[in-house]
Amino acid sequence: MKFQYLTFDCYGTLIDWKKGIEAHLGELLRKNGVVPKKKIFPIYVKFEAEEFAESVPYWTPFSDTTETLKELGRRGYKRVILSNVDRDLLRETILRNGLEVDGFITAEDVGSYKPAVGHWNAFLERYKASKESTLHIAQSLYHDVLPATKLGFDVAWINRYGEGNGGLSPNYAFNDLKSLLTILR
């Protein structure tokens, strides 16, 4: 087994953040008398720090998330989430959605947001892991694939939304999380 550790981004990779944003921000806007005529996702940034943040733990996982995480655990991998949220929101997301992970590192823990490298440095230090024994798994090219690749980690890009690779060359590319099981025996 080449990898011992699997680090994951959470929102967009494990949790369907676009669906969550569309549903919960849409409700927040309707409640406040604003009915957008276009997609809600672009409006997200404006309300992110308000009451909308409380909806994050209620966003649902992708259909392949919980079973794939369980299977990876059964296969002996240590699963650690690296996320740009605070501890309470991530802890509640993990508990509410039954995500089986072995730990997590948040922006609150490291005092920075990805694509800054604080999450990966904290992971290496906390788990006494090496880059060579770790596979980083994420959907966001900008926040995860690019910085993890630059740091020397192997990366599996989970292209949930059928996007172009932006000229990046992750080690692996899949359309869903379950496909990881084909390379992680």
C-alpha positions as a Markdown table, in Angstrom:
| # | Residue | x | y | z |
|---|---|---|---|---|
| 1 | Met | 0.0 | 0.0 | 0.0 |
| 2 | Lys | 1.7 | 3.2 | -1.2 |
| 3 | Phe | -0.5 | 5.5 | 0.8 |
| 4 | Gln | -1.3 | 5.4 | 4.6 |
| 5 | Tyr | -3.0 | 8.7 | 4.9 |
| 6 | Leu | -5.8 | 10.2 | 2.8 |
| 7 | Thr | -6.5 | 13.9 | 3.3 |
| 8 | Phe | -9.8 | 15.2 | 2.0 |
| 9 | Asp | -11.3 | 18.6 | 1.3 |
| 10 | Cys | -14.8 | 18.5 | 2.7 |
| 11 | Tyr | -17.2 | 21.0 | 1.0 |
| 12 | Gly | -17.4 | 20.2 | -2.7 |
| 13 | Thr | -15.6 | 16.9 | -2.3 |
| 14 | Leu | -17.5 | 15.0 | 0.4 |
| 15 | Ile | -20.4 | 17.4 | 0.9 |
| 16 | Asp | -22.4 | 18.8 | -2.0 |
| 17 | Trp | -21.8 | 22.4 | -1.3 |
| 18 | Lys | -23.4 | 23.8 | -4.5 |
| 19 | Lys | -26.6 | 22.0 | -3.7 |
| 20 | Gly | -26.4 | 23.2 | -0.1 |
| 21 | Ile | -25.7 | 26.7 | -1.1 |
| 22 | Glu | -28.5 | 26.8 | -3.7 |
| 23 | Ala | -31.0 | 25.4 | -1.2 |
| 24 | His | -30.1 | 27.3 | 2.0 |
| 25 | Leu | -29.1 | 30.6 | 0.5 |
| 26 | Gly | -32.1 | 30.5 | -1.7 |
| 27 | Glu | -34.3 | 30.1 | 1.4 |
| 28 | Leu | -32.5 | 32.9 | 3.2 |
| 29 | Leu | -33.0 | 35.2 | 0.2 |
| 30 | Arg | -36.7 | 34.3 | -0.2 |
| 31 | Lys | -37.2 | 34.8 | 3.6 |
| 32 | Asn | -35.8 | 38.3 | 3.2 |
| 33 | Gly | -37.9 | 39.2 | 0.2 |
| 34 | Val | -35.2 | 38.7 | -2.4 |
| 35 | Val | -36.0 | 36.3 | -5.2 |
| 36 | Pro | -33.0 | 35.9 | -7.5 |
| 37 | Lys | -33.6 | 35.4 | -11.2 |
| 38 | Lys | -30.3 | 33.7 | -11.7 |
| 39 | Lys | -28.3 | 31.0 | -10.0 |
| 40 | Ile | -27.8 | 31.7 | -6.3 |
| 41 | Phe | -24.3 | 30.4 | -6.0 |
| 42 | Pro | -22.6 | 33.6 | -7.1 |
| 43 | Ile | -24.5 | 35.5 | -4.4 |
| 44 | Tyr | -23.2 | 33.2 | -1.8 |
| 45 | Val | -20.1 | 35.2 | -0.8 |
| 46 | Lys | -22.2 | 38.2 | 0.3 |
| 47 | Phe | -24.1 | 36.2 | 2.9 |
| 48 | Glu | -21.4 | 33.6 | 3.9 |
| 49 | Ala | -20.6 | 35.2 | 7.2 |
| 50 | Glu | -24.2 | 35.8 | 8.3 |
| 51 | Glu | -26.8 | 33.4 | 9.5 |
| 52 | Phe | -26.3 | 31.3 | 6.4 |
| 53 | Ala | -23.1 | 29.8 | 7.9 |
| 54 | Glu | -25.3 | 28.0 | 10.4 |
| 55 | Ser | -26.8 | 25.9 | 7.5 |
| 56 | Val | -23.4 | 24.4 | 6.6 |
| 57 | Pro | -23.8 | 21.2 | 8.8 |
| 58 | Tyr | -27.2 | 20.6 | 7.2 |
| 59 | Trp | -25.7 | 20.3 | 3.7 |
| 60 | Thr | -25.9 | 16.7 | 2.5 |
| 61 | Pro | -23.0 | 14.5 | 1.4 |
| 62 | Phe | -22.7 | 13.2 | -2.1 |
| 63 | Ser | -24.4 | 9.8 | -2.5 |
| 64 | Asp | -21.0 | 8.0 | -2.6 |
| 65 | Thr | -19.4 | 9.8 | 0.3 |
| 66 | Thr | -20.3 | 7.9 | 3.5 |
| 67 | Glu | -19.9 | 4.4 | 2.1 |
| 68 | Thr | -16.6 | 5.2 | 0.4 |
| 69 | Leu | -15.2 | 6.7 | 3.6 |
| 70 | Lys | -16.3 | 3.6 | 5.5 |
| 71 | Glu | -14.7 | 1.3 | 3.0 |
| 72 | Leu | -11.4 | 3.3 | 3.0 |
| 73 | Gly | -11.3 | 2.9 | 6.7 |
| 74 | Arg | -11.9 | -0.9 | 6.5 |
| 75 | Arg | -9.0 | -1.0 | 4.1 |
| 76 | Gly | -6.8 | 0.6 | 6.7 |
| 77 | Tyr | -6.4 | 4.1 | 5.5 |
| 78 | Lys | -6.2 | 7.0 | 8.0 |
| 79 | Arg | -8.8 | 9.6 | 6.7 |
| 80 | Val | -8.2 | 13.3 | 7.7 |
| 81 | Ile | -10.3 | 16.3 | 6.5 |
| 82 | Leu | -8.5 | 19.6 | 5.7 |
| 83 | Ser | -11.2 | 22.3 | 5.6 |
| 84 | Asn | -11.6 | 26.1 | 5.3 |
| 85 | Val | -14.2 | 26.3 | 8.1 |
| 86 | Asp | -14.1 | 26.5 | 11.9 |
| 87 | Arg | -14.0 | 23.4 | 14.1 |
| 88 | Asp | -17.6 | 23.6 | 15.3 |
| 89 | Leu | -19.1 | 23.7 | 11.8 |
| 90 | Leu | -16.9 | 20.8 | 10.6 |
| 91 | Arg | -17.5 | 18.7 | 13.7 |
| 92 | Glu | -21.3 | 19.2 | 13.3 |
| 93 | Thr | -21.1 | 18.3 | 9.6 |
| 94 | Ile | -19.2 | 15.1 | 10.4 |
| 95 | Leu | -21.6 | 14.0 | 13.2 |
| 96 | Arg | -24.8 | 15.0 | 11.4 |
| 97 | Asn | -23.8 | 13.1 | 8.2 |
| 98 | Gly | -22.1 | 10.1 | 9.7 |
| 99 | Leu | -18.8 | 10.8 | 8.1 |
| 100 | Glu | -16.2 | 8.2 | 9.3 |
| 101 | Val | -12.9 | 10.1 | 9.5 |
| 102 | Asp | -9.9 | 9.8 | 11.8 |
| 103 | Gly | -9.4 | 13.5 | 12.3 |
| 104 | Phe | -9.6 | 17.0 | 10.8 |
| 105 | Ile | -7.7 | 20.2 | 10.6 |
| 106 | Thr | -9.6 | 23.5 | 10.0 |
| 107 | Ala | -8.8 | 27.0 | 9.1 |
| 108 | Glu | -9.5 | 27.9 | 12.7 |
| 109 | Asp | -6.7 | 25.5 | 13.7 |
| 110 | Val | -4.1 | 26.9 | 11.4 |
| 111 | Gly | -5.1 | 30.5 | 11.1 |
| 112 | Ser | -5.2 | 30.6 | 7.3 |
| 113 | Tyr | -7.4 | 29.4 | 4.4 |
| 114 | Lys | -6.4 | 27.1 | 1.6 |
| 115 | Pro | -4.8 | 27.6 | -0.9 |
| 116 | Ala | -2.3 | 28.8 | 1.8 |
| 117 | Val | -0.3 | 25.7 | 2.9 |
| 118 | Gly | -1.1 | 25.8 | 6.7 |
| 119 | His | -3.5 | 22.8 | 6.6 |
| 120 | Trp | -0.9 | 20.5 | 4.9 |
| 121 | Asn | 1.9 | 21.6 | 7.2 |
| 122 | Ala | -0.2 | 21.1 | 10.3 |
| 123 | Phe | -1.3 | 17.7 | 9.0 |
| 124 | Leu | 2.3 | 16.5 | 8.4 |
| 125 | Glu | 3.3 | 17.7 | 11.9 |
| 126 | Arg | 0.3 | 16.4 | 13.8 |
| 127 | Tyr | 0.2 | 13.0 | 12.2 |
| 128 | Lys | 4.0 | 12.5 | 11.7 |
| 129 | Ala | 3.1 | 11.7 | 8.1 |
| 130 | Ser | 5.2 | 12.1 | 5.0 |
| 131 | Lys | 4.1 | 13.6 | 1.7 |
| 132 | Glu | 5.0 | 10.3 | 0.0 |
| 133 | Ser | 2.6 | 8.3 | 2.3 |
| 134 | Thr | -0.3 | 10.8 | 1.7 |
| 135 | Leu | -2.8 | 11.2 | -1.1 |
| 136 | His | -4.8 | 14.5 | -1.0 |
| 137 | Ile | -8.3 | 14.2 | -2.4 |
| 138 | Ala | -10.3 | 17.2 | -3.5 |
| 139 | Gln | -12.6 | 18.9 | -5.9 |
| 140 | Ser | -11.3 | 22.4 | -5.9 |
| 141 | Leu | -8.4 | 23.0 | -8.3 |
| 142 | Tyr | -7.6 | 26.4 | -6.8 |
| 143 | His | -8.0 | 25.7 | -3.1 |
| 144 | Asp | -6.6 | 22.1 | -3.1 |
| 145 | Val | -5.2 | 20.5 | -6.2 |
| 146 | Leu | -2.8 | 23.4 | -7.1 |
| 147 | Pro | -1.3 | 23.9 | -3.6 |
| 148 | Ala | -1.1 | 20.2 | -2.7 |
| 149 | Thr | 0.6 | 19.5 | -6.1 |
| 150 | Lys | 3.1 | 22.3 | -5.5 |
| 151 | Leu | 3.9 | 21.0 | -2.1 |
| 152 | Gly | 4.7 | 17.6 | -3.6 |
| 153 | Phe | 1.7 | 15.5 | -2.5 |
| 154 | Asp | 0.1 | 13.0 | -4.9 |
| 155 | Val | -3.4 | 14.4 | -5.6 |
| 156 | Ala | -6.7 | 12.8 | -6.7 |
| 157 | Trp | -9.0 | 15.3 | -8.3 |
| 158 | Ile | -12.7 | 14.5 | -7.8 |
| 159 | Asn | -14.2 | 16.4 | -10.7 |
| 160 | Arg | -17.8 | 16.4 | -9.3 |
| 161 | Tyr | -19.0 | 19.2 | -11.6 |
| 162 | Gly | -17.4 | 18.2 | -15.0 |
| 163 | Glu | -15.0 | 21.1 | -15.1 |
| 164 | Gly | -11.9 | 21.5 | -17.2 |
| 165 | Asn | -8.6 | 20.8 | -15.3 |
| 166 | Gly | -7.3 | 24.4 | -15.7 |
| 167 | Gly | -4.0 | 23.1 | -17.2 |
| 168 | Leu | -3.2 | 21.2 | -14.0 |
| 169 | Ser | -2.1 | 17.6 | -14.0 |
| 170 | Pro | -3.3 | 15.8 | -10.8 |
| 171 | Asn | -2.0 | 12.3 | -10.4 |
| 172 | Tyr | -5.5 | 10.9 | -10.6 |
| 173 | Ala | -8.8 | 12.3 | -11.8 |
| 174 | Phe | -12.3 | 10.8 | -11.2 |
| 175 | Asn | -15.8 | 12.0 | -11.5 |
| 176 | Asp | -16.8 | 10.6 | -8.2 |
| 177 | Leu | -15.4 | 9.6 | -4.8 |
| 178 | Lys | -16.2 | 5.9 | -5.2 |
| 179 | Ser | -13.8 | 5.5 | -8.1 |
| 180 | Leu | -10.9 | 6.0 | -5.6 |
| 181 | Leu | -11.6 | 2.4 | -4.5 |
| 182 | Thr | -10.1 | 1.2 | -7.9 |
| 183 | Ile | -6.7 | 2.5 | -7.0 |
| 184 | Leu | -6.7 | 2.2 | -3.2 |
| 185 | Arg | -6.8 | -1.5 | -2.5 |
